[in-house]
Amino acid sequence: MRITHMLVARRTQNYIQEAMQRLARTQEQMSTGRRVLRLSDDPPALSQLLNVRTAVERNQQYMRNITDGLSYLDGADTALGTAGELLQKALEYAIQGANGTLEKDDMAAIGEQIDKMIDELVDIANTTVGGKYIFAGTKNDQPPFKREVDNGVDKIYYQGNLERVSREILDQANYPIDVPSVALSNAEEAGVFGRINDNFIVSDGIFDVLIKLRNNLKNGNVAGINDSIGALNAQLDHILRYRVQVGARTSHFESVRSQLQDQEVRLTQVLSNLEDADVARVAVDLSRQQLAYQAALAAGAKILETSLLDYLR
């Protein structure tokens, strides 16, 4: 095989180019801290790397869902706690009205206080978290409860729906993050604020109890007030049961979040093992390849000094 000057020049150029490419890749590894930069670097490792990254991203989404769910649950717990305090205050007023020592005007004044509590309870039932009404089901972009007086009769209307709000916190594991605010009239258990009929009027719940208590106080009906005391105690127990459910769900979410955080630490370590470069080794390789590149340049410069005059000597 005849070795021409042109062949030597091309091969020398190729060697220099390859040395430059190796040097550039090592410099990129050093600057990014990553061992696998492209699919061609290590196809099996990159495939595993992509799977681990997907798992990390999925875990992070689950944790975002849990955080969102916990905000809903915390909002519900706060609202139920406030509702319980309101009922407790109403109970104190009812006991005052039932002792038989108050004048009619005094009882009527207490009735006015209960009337204001009904408005407060509507506000509690319209609690928002992050701009969403937490007692409205999935129709949570508008206040779910509205108070109206129709022909002298107090009515509370429900404008949400009965669909539950849920979040996926594990693979194919969706859990509700709200509490049912109302239930259908034929449901076995009432929602937090009672049941609704076909006209979406709320009954058989906290609002009814307060409205009846107000009316009994204004009418001076001591027997009716005593009945309201029992109904208020029943509603306090009702609220407490839902708070217990919220607390249990909150504990569940926090436990799953702790598990996901531990899993993320492990996945991040696996990701680091697959992806991160050995900085010390890369530094040695970088020095070695810089020397090799400089040597290739020097050798190329020496070889390519040959000209046409050298062949004519």
Backbone as numpy.savetxt, mean C-alpha at the origin, in Angstrom:
# Nx Ny Nz CAx CAy CAz Cx Cy Cz
52.21 -20.05 -46.40 51.36 -18.86 -46.40 52.25 -17.61 -46.40
51.95 -16.72 -47.28 52.75 -15.50 -47.39 52.24 -14.45 -46.42
53.12 -13.96 -45.56 52.78 -12.92 -44.59 53.15 -11.57 -45.19
52.15 -10.83 -45.53 52.39 -9.52 -46.13 52.39 -8.44 -45.06
52.92 -7.30 -45.42 52.92 -6.16 -44.51 51.49 -5.75 -44.16
50.59 -5.82 -45.15 49.20 -5.45 -44.92 48.55 -6.39 -43.91
48.85 -7.71 -44.00 48.29 -8.69 -43.07 48.76 -8.43 -41.65
50.07 -8.14 -41.54 50.63 -7.83 -40.22 49.94 -6.59 -39.63
49.75 -5.59 -40.46 49.12 -4.36 -40.00 47.69 -4.61 -39.53
46.95 -5.41 -40.30 45.57 -5.68 -39.92 45.48 -6.47 -38.61
46.37 -7.49 -38.51 46.36 -8.28 -37.27 46.76 -7.44 -36.07
47.74 -6.60 -36.26 48.16 -5.72 -35.17 47.01 -4.81 -34.75
46.30 -4.28 -35.74 45.16 -3.41 -35.46 44.06 -4.16 -34.70
43.84 -5.43 -35.10 42.83 -6.25 -34.42 43.21 -6.50 -32.97
44.51 -6.81 -32.75 44.97 -7.06 -31.38 44.77 -5.83 -30.51
45.10 -4.68 -31.07 44.94 -3.42 -30.31 43.47 -3.16 -30.02
42.62 -3.42 -31.03 41.19 -3.20 -30.86 40.62 -4.12 -29.79
41.02 -5.40 -29.80 40.55 -6.35 -28.80 41.01 -5.95 -27.40
42.27 -5.52 -27.31 42.79 -5.08 -26.01 42.02 -3.86 -25.51
41.66 -2.96 -26.44 40.89 -1.77 -26.07 39.50 -2.16 -25.60
38.88 -3.15 -26.26 37.54 -3.59 -25.88 37.56 -4.23 -24.49
38.56 -5.07 -24.23 38.67 -5.69 -22.91 38.88 -4.63 -21.82
39.70 -3.64 -22.15 39.98 -2.57 -21.20 38.71 -1.76 -20.94
37.96 -1.45 -22.01 36.74 -0.66 -21.86 35.70 -1.41 -21.03
35.60 -2.73 -21.25 34.63 -3.53 -20.49 35.01 -3.57 -19.01
36.30 -3.74 -18.74 36.74 -3.77 -17.34 36.54 -2.42 -16.68
36.78 -1.34 -17.42 36.53 -0.01 -16.87 35.04 0.18 -16.56
34.19 -0.36 -17.43 32.75 -0.25 -17.20 32.34 -1.05 -15.96
32.94 -2.24 -15.79 32.67 -3.03 -14.59 33.10 -2.28 -13.33
34.24 -1.63 -13.41 34.76 -0.89 -12.26 33.84 0.29 -11.92
33.38 1.00 -12.95 32.57 2.20 -12.71 31.15 1.85 -12.26
30.58 0.74 -12.77 29.21 0.35 -12.40 29.17 -0.58 -11.20
30.29 -1.26 -10.95 30.31 -2.24 -9.87 29.58 -3.52 -10.21
29.29 -3.72 -11.50 28.54 -4.91 -11.93 29.41 -5.82 -12.78
29.22 -7.11 -12.53 29.97 -8.10 -13.29 29.29 -8.42 -14.61
27.96 -8.59 -14.59 27.20 -8.93 -15.79 26.60 -7.63 -16.33
27.07 -7.24 -17.51 26.63 -5.99 -18.11 25.70 -6.20 -19.29
25.90 -7.30 -20.00 25.11 -7.59 -21.20 24.72 -9.06 -21.22
23.71 -9.37 -22.04 23.25 -10.74 -22.15 24.36 -11.69 -22.55
25.26 -11.22 -23.41 26.33 -12.09 -23.90 27.41 -12.36 -22.86
27.44 -11.56 -21.78 28.48 -11.75 -20.78 28.37 -13.11 -20.10
27.14 -13.47 -19.68 26.92 -14.72 -18.95 25.44 -15.06 -19.05
25.00 -15.66 -20.17 23.57 -15.91 -20.37 22.89 -16.67 -19.23
23.45 -17.77 -18.71 22.78 -18.46 -17.60 22.62 -17.58 -16.36
23.68 -16.84 -16.02 23.62 -15.98 -14.84 22.63 -14.85 -15.05
22.59 -14.32 -16.28 21.67 -13.21 -16.55 20.22 -13.67 -16.46
19.95 -14.89 -16.91 18.59 -15.42 -16.81 18.17 -15.53 -15.34
19.07 -16.04 -14.52 18.78 -16.13 -13.09 18.65 -14.74 -12.48
19.48 -13.84 -12.96 19.46 -12.46 -12.46 18.12 -11.80 -12.74
17.59 -12.00 -13.93 16.30 -11.42 -14.28 15.18 -12.00 -13.43
15.25 -13.31 -13.14 14.25 -13.94 -12.30 14.27 -13.37 -10.89
15.47 -13.15 -10.36 15.59 -12.60 -9.01 15.09 -11.16 -8.98
15.45 -10.39 -10.02 14.97 -9.00 -10.08 13.45 -8.95 -10.12
12.84 -9.86 -10.88 11.37 -9.92 -10.94 10.79 -10.21 -9.58
11.42 -11.14 -8.85 10.95 -11.48 -7.51 11.07 -10.28 -6.57
12.17 -9.52 -6.68 12.36 -8.34 -5.85 11.29 -7.30 -6.15
11.05 -7.05 -7.43 10.04 -6.06 -7.82 8.64 -6.48 -7.36
8.36 -7.79 -7.45 7.05 -8.28 -7.00 6.90 -8.09 -5.49
7.96 -8.39 -4.75 7.92 -8.19 -3.29 7.70 -6.72 -2.93
8.37 -5.84 -3.68 8.23 -4.41 -3.41 6.80 -3.95 -3.68
6.18 -4.51 -4.73 4.78 -4.16 -5.01 3.87 -4.65 -3.89
4.12 -5.87 -3.41 3.33 -6.39 -2.29 3.46 -5.48 -1.07
4.68 -5.01 -0.80 4.88 -4.15 0.37 4.18 -2.80 0.19
4.15 -2.31 -1.06 3.39 -1.07 -1.31 1.90 -1.32 -1.08
1.42 -2.49 -1.50 0.01 -2.83 -1.26 -0.29 -2.92 0.23
0.65 -3.50 0.98 0.46 -3.62 2.42 0.43 -2.24 3.07
1.34 -1.37 2.66 1.37 -0.01 3.20 0.04 0.71 2.93
-0.46 0.54 1.71 -1.75 1.15 1.35 -2.87 0.55 2.20
-2.83 -0.78 2.35 -3.85 -1.46 3.15 -3.82 -1.03 4.60
-2.62 -0.88 5.14 -2.50 -0.46 6.54 -3.03 0.96 6.75
-2.85 1.82 5.76 -3.39 3.18 5.88 -4.91 3.13 5.94
-5.52 2.26 5.12 -6.98 2.08 5.15 -7.42 1.56 6.52
-6.71 0.53 6.99 -7.08 -0.10 8.26 -6.89 0.86 9.43
-5.80 1.62 9.40 -5.58 2.61 10.46 -6.68 3.67 10.45
-7.07 4.10 9.24 -8.15 5.07 9.13 -9.46 4.52 9.67
-9.74 3.25 9.36 -10.97 2.62 9.86 -10.94 2.49 11.38
-9.78 2.10 11.92 -9.68 1.94 13.37 -9.89 3.29 14.07
-9.28 4.34 13.52 -9.45 5.67 14.12 -10.92 6.11 14.06
-11.54 5.89 12.91 -12.95 6.29 12.75 -13.85 5.50 13.71
-13.61 4.20 13.83 -14.43 3.39 14.73 -14.20 3.79 16.18
-12.95 4.13 16.51 -12.67 4.60 17.86 -13.40 5.89 18.17
-13.40 6.81 17.20 -14.11 8.08 17.39 -15.61 7.86 17.51
-16.14 6.93 16.70 -17.57 6.61 16.77 -17.91 6.02 18.14
-17.02 5.18 18.65 -17.24 4.60 19.97 -17.26 5.67 21.05
-16.36 6.63 20.95 -16.33 7.73 21.93 -17.61 8.56 21.85
-18.08 8.77 20.63 -19.32 9.54 20.44 -20.50 8.80 21.07
-20.56 7.48 20.87 -21.65 6.70 21.46 -21.57 6.70 22.98
-20.35 6.66 23.50 -20.16 6.69 24.94 -20.69 8.01 25.52
-20.41 9.10 24.81 -20.91 10.40 25.24 -22.44 10.45 25.16
-22.99 9.87 24.09 -24.45 9.82 23.95 -25.06 9.00 25.08
-24.36 7.93 25.47 -24.85 7.10 26.57 -24.91 7.91 27.88
-23.91 8.74 28.10 -23.91 9.58 29.30 -25.09 10.55 29.27
-25.34 11.13 28.10 -26.49 12.03 27.97 -27.81 11.27 28.23
-27.88 10.05 27.71 -29.10 9.26 27.87 -29.34 8.94 29.34
-28.28 8.61 30.05 -28.41 8.32 31.48 -28.88 9.56 32.23
-28.35 10.72 31.84 -28.81 11.98 32.44 -30.30 12.19 32.20
-30.71 11.95 30.97 -32.11 12.17 30.62 -33.05 11.19 31.26
-32.54 10.02 31.63 -33.41 8.97 32.17 -33.52 9.00 33.69
-32.80 9.92 34.35 -32.81 9.90 35.82 -34.07 10.50 36.43
-34.92 11.13 35.60 -36.20 11.62 36.08 -36.15 12.92 36.83
-35.00 13.56 36.88 -34.88 14.82 37.63 -34.83 16.05 36.73
-34.70 15.85 35.44 -34.56 16.99 34.53 -35.92 17.52 34.09
-35.95 18.81 33.86 -37.15 19.43 33.30 -37.20 19.12 31.79
-38.39 19.33 31.23 -38.57 19.04 29.80 -37.63 19.87 28.93
-37.43 21.12 29.29 -36.55 21.98 28.51 -35.11 21.48 28.55
-34.70 20.99 29.72 -33.34 20.45 29.86 -33.18 19.20 29.00
-34.20 18.36 29.00 -34.14 17.14 28.19 -34.11 17.49 26.70
-34.89 18.51 26.35 -34.90 18.95 24.95 -33.53 19.50 24.54
-32.86 20.20 25.47 -31.52 20.74 25.18 -30.52 19.60 24.96
-30.66 18.55 25.77 -29.79 17.38 25.56 -30.10 16.74 24.20
-31.38 16.74 23.84 -31.77 16.21 22.53 -31.09 16.96 21.40
-30.93 18.29 21.57 -30.23 19.07 20.56 -28.76 18.65 20.45
-28.17 18.32 21.59 -26.79 17.85 21.58 -26.68 16.52 20.81
-27.67 15.65 21.02 -27.68 14.37 20.29 -27.85 14.62 18.79
-28.66 15.61 18.45 -28.86 15.93 17.03 -27.54 16.33 16.37
-26.74 17.11 17.09 -25.43 17.49 16.55 -24.53 16.27 16.43
-24.69 15.31 17.33 -23.88 14.08 17.26 -24.20 13.27 16.00
-25.45 13.35 15.56 -25.82 12.65 14.32 -25.01 13.20 13.15
-24.89 14.54 13.11 -24.05 15.15 12.07 -22.59 14.73 12.21
-22.11 14.65 13.44 -20.73 14.21 13.67 -20.53 12.78 13.18
-21.55 11.96 13.43 -21.44 10.56 13.00 -21.43 10.45 11.47
-22.20 11.32 10.81 -22.16 11.34 9.33 -20.75 11.68 8.87
-20.13 12.66 9.53 -18.74 13.03 9.17 -17.79 11.86 9.39
-17.97 11.13 10.48 -17.12 9.95 10.75 -17.33 8.90 9.66
-18.59 8.69 9.29 -18.90 7.69 8.26 -18.35 8.11 6.89
-18.04 9.39 6.72 -17.47 9.90 5.48 -15.96 10.14 5.61
-15.31 9.38 6.47 -13.86 9.49 6.67 -13.12 9.16 5.37
-12.08 9.94 5.10 -11.25 9.68 3.91 -9.82 9.33 4.31
-9.18 8.54 3.46 -7.75 8.23 3.57 -7.17 8.35 2.17
-6.23 9.26 2.00 -5.64 9.45 0.68 -6.65 9.87 -0.37
-7.67 10.63 0.05 -8.67 11.09 -0.90 -9.76 10.07 -1.21
-9.73 8.90 -0.57 -10.73 7.86 -0.78 -11.61 7.72 0.46
-12.90 7.58 0.24 -13.83 7.40 1.35 -13.84 5.91 1.75
-13.37 5.65 2.95 -13.08 4.26 3.33 -14.31 3.45 3.66
-15.46 4.08 3.84 -16.69 3.34 4.13 -17.64 3.35 2.94
-17.09 3.55 1.73 -17.94 3.68 0.54 -17.83 2.47 -0.39
-17.14 1.41 0.03 -16.90 0.30 -0.89 -15.93 0.74 -1.96
-16.13 0.26 -3.18 -15.24 0.66 -4.28 -15.71 1.93 -4.97
-16.88 2.41 -4.63 -17.38 3.69 -5.16 -16.96 4.78 -4.18
-15.63 4.93 -4.08 -15.09 5.73 -2.97 -14.57 7.10 -3.37
-15.12 7.66 -4.44 -14.71 8.99 -4.86 -15.69 10.08 -4.45
-16.73 9.71 -3.68 -17.70 10.68 -3.20 -18.18 10.26 -1.81
-18.68 11.21 -0.99 -19.13 10.86 0.36 -20.24 9.80 0.30
-20.09 8.72 1.05 -21.11 7.66 0.97 -22.38 7.93 1.77
-22.29 8.78 2.81 -23.46 9.00 3.67 -23.95 10.44 3.56
-25.28 10.57 3.52 -25.90 11.90 3.40 -27.13 11.93 4.30
-27.25 13.01 5.05 -28.40 13.19 5.95 -29.40 14.14 5.31
-30.66 13.72 5.29 -31.72 14.57 4.75 -32.95 14.47 5.65
-33.74 15.53 5.66 -35.01 15.53 6.39 -36.12 15.52 5.35
-36.88 14.44 5.35 -37.96 14.27 4.36 -39.30 14.24 5.08
-40.11 15.30 4.86 -41.42 15.42 5.53 -41.28 15.30 7.05
-40.27 15.98 7.56 -40.06 15.99 9.01 -39.42 14.74 9.56
-39.05 13.82 8.68 -38.44 12.55 9.13 -36.96 12.56 8.76
-36.13 12.31 9.76 -34.69 12.24 9.52 -34.35 10.96 8.76
-33.60 11.09 7.67 -33.18 9.91 6.90 -31.70 10.01 6.55
-31.03 8.89 6.65 -29.62 8.80 6.27 -29.56 7.93 5.01
-28.98 8.47 3.94 -28.88 7.75 2.67 -27.44 7.26 2.46
-27.35 6.08 1.87 -26.04 5.51 1.54 -25.82 5.63 0.04
-24.69 6.23 -0.36 -24.40 6.47 -1.79 -23.20 5.69 -2.29
-22.66 4.80 -1.46 -21.54 3.96 -1.92 -22.06 2.66 -2.51
-21.22 1.63 -2.51 -21.69 0.30 -2.91 -21.22 -0.74 -1.89
-21.57 -1.99 -2.14 -21.27 -3.05 -1.17 -20.03 -3.86 -1.55
-19.31 -3.42 -2.57 -18.11 -4.15 -2.99 -16.96 -3.84 -2.03
-16.23 -4.91 -1.66 -15.13 -4.74 -0.70 -13.87 -4.26 -1.42
-13.07 -3.50 -0.71 -11.77 -3.03 -1.20 -10.71 -3.98 -0.69
-9.90 -4.53 -1.59 -8.89 -5.51 -1.18 -7.54 -5.19 -1.81
-6.51 -5.80 -1.27 -5.16 -5.67 -1.80 -4.49 -7.04 -1.83
-3.70 -7.26 -2.89 -2.93 -8.51 -2.99 -1.61 -8.30 -2.24
-1.40 -9.10 -1.20 -0.19 -8.94 -0.39 0.76 -10.13 -0.52
0.30 -11.18 -1.17 1.12 -12.34 -1.52 0.58 -12.87 -2.84
1.30 -13.79 -3.44 0.88 -14.33 -4.72 -0.51 -14.94 -4.61
-1.47 -14.38 -5.35 -2.85 -14.82 -5.40 -3.50 -14.81 -4.01
-3.08 -13.90 -3.16 -3.66 -13.77 -1.82 -4.17 -12.34 -1.65
-5.48 -12.17 -1.90 -6.13 -10.86 -1.76 -6.91 -10.83 -0.45
-6.74 -9.72 0.27 -7.45 -9.58 1.54 -8.15 -8.22 1.58
-9.38 -8.18 2.12 -10.08 -6.89 2.24 -9.36 -5.98 3.23
-9.34 -4.69 2.91 -8.69 -3.72 3.79 -9.70 -2.74 4.38
-10.97 -2.95 4.07 -12.00 -2.08 4.61 -12.91 -2.90 5.54
-13.88 -2.23 6.10 -14.91 -2.92 6.88 -16.25 -2.60 6.23
-17.19 -3.54 6.24 -18.48 -3.28 5.60 -19.25 -2.21 6.36
-19.49 -1.10 5.72 -20.17 0.01 6.41 -21.66 -0.25 6.59
-22.26 -0.88 5.58 -23.68 -1.24 5.65 -23.86 -2.63 5.06
-25.01 -3.22 5.32 -25.36 -4.51 4.74 -26.78 -4.42 4.18
-27.14 -5.39 3.36 -28.51 -5.42 2.85 -29.49 -5.69 3.98
-30.72 -5.34 3.76 -31.72 -5.45 4.82 -31.93 -6.88 5.30
-31.67 -7.87 4.40 -31.86 -9.27 4.78 -30.57 -9.96 5.20
-29.49 -9.18 5.37 -28.20 -9.78 5.76 -28.25 -10.25 7.20
-27.48 -11.30 7.48 -27.45 -11.85 8.83 -26.85 -10.86 9.82
-25.80 -10.18 9.41 -25.14 -9.20 10.28 -25.15 -7.83 9.64
-25.46 -6.82 10.45 -25.46 -5.45 9.94 -24.04 -4.96 9.74
-23.88 -3.96 8.86 -22.58 -3.32 8.71 -22.31 -2.42 9.90
-21.20 -1.71 9.84 -20.83 -0.83 10.94 -21.96 0.15 11.27
-22.59 0.70 10.23 -23.60 1.75 10.45 -25.02 1.25 10.23
-25.19 -0.05 9.99 -26.53 -0.60 9.89 -26.79 -1.33 8.58
-28.05 -1.30 8.15 -28.48 -1.96 6.92 -29.13 -0.93 6.01
-29.27 -1.31 4.72 -29.94 -0.42 3.77 -31.09 -1.16 3.10
-32.14 -0.41 2.78 -33.26 -1.00 2.04 -33.10 -0.70 0.55
-34.15 -0.98 -0.21 -34.06 -0.79 -1.66 -33.90 0.68 -2.05
-34.26 1.57 -1.17 -34.12 3.01 -1.44 -32.81 3.57 -0.89
-31.94 2.67 -0.45 -30.63 3.04 0.10 -30.74 3.90 1.35
-31.81 3.73 2.09 -31.96 4.40 3.38 -31.35 3.52 4.46
-30.50 4.12 5.29 -29.82 3.36 6.34 -30.74 3.21 7.55
-30.83 1.98 8.06 -31.64 1.72 9.24 -30.97 0.63 10.08
-31.62 0.34 11.22 -31.18 -0.76 12.07 -29.70 -0.63 12.44
-29.32 0.56 12.90 -27.93 0.77 13.27 -27.74 1.98 14.15
-26.53 2.50 14.15 -26.16 3.59 15.03 -27.02 4.84 14.79
-27.25 5.14 13.52 -28.02 6.36 13.22 -29.44 6.26 13.80
-30.06 5.11 13.61 -31.42 4.92 14.14 -31.44 5.10 15.66
-30.44 4.54 16.32 -30.40 4.62 17.79 -30.31 6.08 18.24
-29.44 6.85 17.58 -29.27 8.25 17.97 -30.52 9.08 17.64
-31.12 8.81 16.49 -32.34 9.56 16.11 -33.46 9.28 17.11
-33.61 8.02 17.49 -34.65 7.67 18.46 -34.36 8.30 19.82
-33.09 8.29 20.24 -32.72 8.90 21.51 -33.03 10.40 21.48
-32.68 11.06 20.40 -32.98 12.49 20.29 -34.47 12.75 20.42
-35.26 11.95 19.70 -36.72 12.15 19.73 -37.29 11.90 21.13
-36.78 10.85 21.78 -37.26 10.54 23.13 -36.91 11.65 24.11
-35.71 12.22 23.96 -35.32 13.33 24.84 -36.19 14.55 24.59
-36.42 14.88 23.34 -37.24 16.06 23.04 -38.69 15.88 23.47
-39.18 14.64 23.48 -40.56 14.36 23.87 -40.69 14.05 25.36
-39.55 14.02 26.06 -39.59 13.72 27.49 -40.03 12.29 27.78
-39.75 11.36 26.86 -40.16 9.96 26.98 -39.09 9.19 27.75
-39.25 9.10 29.07 -38.23 8.45 29.90 -38.11 6.97 29.58
-39.24 6.30 29.37 -39.21 4.87 29.04 -38.44 4.63 27.74
-38.71 5.51 26.75 -37.99 5.39 25.48 -36.50 5.66 25.64
-36.16 6.58 26.52 -34.73 6.87 26.76 -34.05 5.65 27.38
-34.73 4.98 28.30 -34.16 3.76 28.89 -33.94 2.68 27.84
-34.87 2.58 26.90 -34.68 1.63 25.79 -33.45 2.02 24.96
-33.27 3.33 24.78 -32.12 3.82 24.00 -30.80 3.49 24.70
-30.81 3.47 26.03 -29.58 3.13 26.77 -29.15 1.71 26.42
-30.09 0.79 26.40 -29.76 -0.59 26.03 -29.29 -0.69 24.58
-29.94 0.08 23.70 -29.56 0.06 22.28 -28.17 0.65 22.08
-27.84 1.70 22.85 -26.50 2.30 22.74 -25.43 1.32 23.19
-25.68 0.60 24.27 -24.71 -0.40 24.73 -24.52 -1.50 23.69
-25.61 -1.90 23.04 -25.51 -2.92 21.99 -24.67 -2.40 20.82
-24.84 -1.12 20.47 -24.06 -0.56 19.36 -22.59 -0.40 19.74
-22.31 -0.11 21.00 -20.91 -0.04 21.44 -20.24 -1.40 21.28
-20.94 -2.46 21.62 -20.41 -3.82 21.42 -20.22 -4.11 19.94
-21.17 -3.65 19.13 -21.12 -3.84 17.68 -19.87 -3.17 17.08
-19.62 -1.93 17.49 -18.43 -1.21 17.03 -17.17 -1.92 17.48
-17.17 -2.40 18.72 -15.98 -3.07 19.26 -15.65 -4.33 18.47
-16.67 -5.09 18.06 -16.41 -6.30 17.27 -15.70 -5.96 15.96
-16.14 -4.88 15.33 -15.48 -4.48 14.07 -14.07 -3.96 14.33
-13.84 -3.30 15.43 -12.48 -2.84 15.75 -11.55 -4.02 15.98
-12.07 -5.07 16.59 -11.27 -6.28 16.79 -10.89 -6.89 15.45
-11.84 -6.92 14.50 -11.54 -7.44 13.17 -10.46 -6.61 12.47
-10.58 -5.29 12.61 -9.58 -4.40 12.00 -8.21 -4.65 12.62
-8.18 -4.81 13.95 -6.91 -5.06 14.63 -6.27 -6.37 14.19
-7.09 -7.40 14.03 -6.57 -8.69 13.58 -6.00 -8.60 12.17
-6.71 -7.90 11.29 -6.22 -7.75 9.92 -4.94 -6.91 9.90
-4.87 -5.88 10.72 -3.66 -5.06 10.81 -2.46 -5.89 11.25
-2.65 -6.74 12.25 -1.56 -7.61 12.72 -1.12 -8.57 11.62
-2.09 -9.08 10.87 -1.77 -9.98 9.76 -0.91 -9.27 8.71
-1.31 -8.08 8.32 -0.57 -7.32 7.31 0.85 -7.00 7.81
0.96 -6.61 9.05 2.28 -6.28 9.59 3.17 -7.50 9.63
2.60 -8.66 9.94 3.38 -9.90 9.97 3.87 -10.26 8.57
2.99 -10.14 7.57 3.39 -10.44 6.19 4.44 -9.44 5.72
4.29 -8.18 6.09 5.29 -7.18 5.70 6.66 -7.52 6.27
6.69 -7.98 7.51 7.96 -8.38 8.12 8.60 -9.54 7.36
7.77 -10.50 6.95 8.28 -11.65 6.18 8.83 -11.19 4.83
8.10 -10.29 4.18 8.55 -9.80 2.87 9.84 -8.99 2.99
9.99 -8.25 4.07 11.22 -7.48 4.28 12.41 -8.42 4.46
12.21 -9.51 5.22 13.29 -10.51 5.38 13.62 -11.16 4.04
12.58 -11.47 3.28 12.79 -12.09 1.98 13.51 -11.15 1.03
13.20 -9.87 1.10 13.87 -8.90 0.23 15.36 -8.82 0.54
15.70 -8.91 1.82 17.12 -8.90 2.20 17.84 -10.09 1.57
17.21 -11.27 1.64 17.83 -12.47 1.05 17.94 -12.35 -0.46
16.87 -11.87 -1.11 16.89 -11.72 -2.56 17.93 -10.69 -3.00
18.06 -9.63 -2.23 19.04 -8.60 -2.55 20.45 -9.16 -2.47
20.68 -10.06 -1.49 22.00 -10.69 -1.36 22.28 -11.60 -2.55
21.25 -12.36 -2.96 21.41 -13.22 -4.15 21.69 -12.36 -5.37
20.97 -11.27 -5.49 21.16 -10.34 -6.61 22.58 -9.80 -6.61
23.07 -9.46 -5.45 24.43 -8.93 -5.33 25.46 -9.98 -5.74
25.23 -11.23 -5.31 26.17 -12.31 -5.66 26.21 -12.55 -7.17
25.05 -12.42 -7.81 24.99 -12.67 -9.25 25.50 -11.49 -10.07
25.26 -10.30 -9.58 25.44 -9.10 -10.39 26.70 -8.32 -10.05
27.04 -8.23 -8.80 28.13 -7.36 -8.39 29.49 -7.93 -8.75
30.37 -7.04 -9.14 31.72 -7.44 -9.49 32.60 -7.49 -8.24
33.63 -8.35 -8.30 34.65 -8.36 -7.25 35.58 -7.19 -7.53
35.41 -6.12 -6.76 36.12 -4.87 -7.04 37.63 -5.06 -7.02
38.13 -5.82 -6.07 39.58 -6.04 -5.97 40.10 -6.76 -7.22
39.36 -7.77 -7.62 39.78 -8.54 -8.81 39.69 -7.67 -10.06
38.61 -6.90 -10.17 38.45 -6.03 -11.33 39.57 -4.99 -11.37
39.98 -4.49 -10.23 41.06 -3.51 -10.18 42.36 -4.11 -10.70
42.64 -5.37 -10.31 43.84 -6.06 -10.80 43.75 -6.27 -12.31
42.55 -6.72 -12.75 42.36 -6.94 -14.19 42.53 -5.63 -14.96
42.03 -4.54 -14.39 42.13 -3.25 -15.06 43.60 -2.84 -15.23
44.37 -3.02 -14.19 45.80 -2.69 -14.28 46.50 -3.56 -15.30
46.18 -4.86 -15.27 46.81 -5.79 -16.21 46.44 -5.45 -17.65
45.18 -5.13 -17.88 44.75 -4.84 -19.24 45.25 -3.48 -19.73
45.42 -2.55 -18.81 46.02 -1.27 -19.20 47.46 -1.49 -19.68
48.17 -2.35 -18.95 49.54 -2.67 -19.37 49.55 -3.39 -20.71
48.63 -4.34 -20.87 48.55 -5.09 -22.13 48.22 -4.17 -23.29
47.31 -3.23 -23.04 46.93 -2.29 -24.10 48.10 -1.38 -24.47
48.80 -0.88 -23.47 49.97 -0.04 -23.74 51.04 -0.81 -24.48
51.22 -2.08 -24.06 52.21 -2.92 -24.75 51.81 -3.16 -26.20
50.52 -3.41 -26.43 50.04 -3.63 -27.80 50.24 -2.39 -28.65
49.99 -1.23 -28.05 50.22 0.01 -28.80 51.68 0.19 -29.14
52.54 -0.10 -28.17 53.98 0.06 -28.41 54.46 -0.91 -29.47
54.02 -2.18 -29.37 54.43 -3.18 -30.35 53.91 -2.82 -31.73
52.65 -2.35 -31.77 52.08 -1.97 -33.06 52.84 -0.82 -33.69
53.21 0.14 -32.87 53.96 1.28 -33.39 55.30 0.85 -33.96
55.95 -0.11 -33.30 57.26 -0.60 -33.77 57.12 -1.35 -35.08
56.08 -2.24 -35.13 55.89 -3.06 -36.34 55.51 -2.19 -37.53
54.65 -1.23 -37.30 54.13 -0.43 -38.39 55.09 0.66 -38.84
56.30 0.74 -38.23 57.31 1.67 -38.71 57.83 1.25 -40.09
57.68 -0.03 -40.44 58.16 -0.55 -41.73 57.46 0.19 -42.88
58.25 0.63 -43.83 57.70 1.35 -44.99 58.15 0.68 -46.28
57.76 1.24 -47.43 58.14 0.72 -48.75 59.65 0.78 -48.93
60.31 1.77 -48.36 61.76 1.89 -48.52 62.48 0.71 -47.90
61.87 0.12 -46.80 62.51 -1.05 -46.17 62.55 -2.22 -47.12
61.57 -2.34 -47.99 61.55 -3.46 -48.94 62.49 -3.21 -50.11
62.87 -1.97 -50.36 63.75 -1.65 -51.50 65.23 -1.69 -51.14
65.52 -1.90 -49.84 66.92 -1.96 -49.45 67.58 -3.21 -49.95
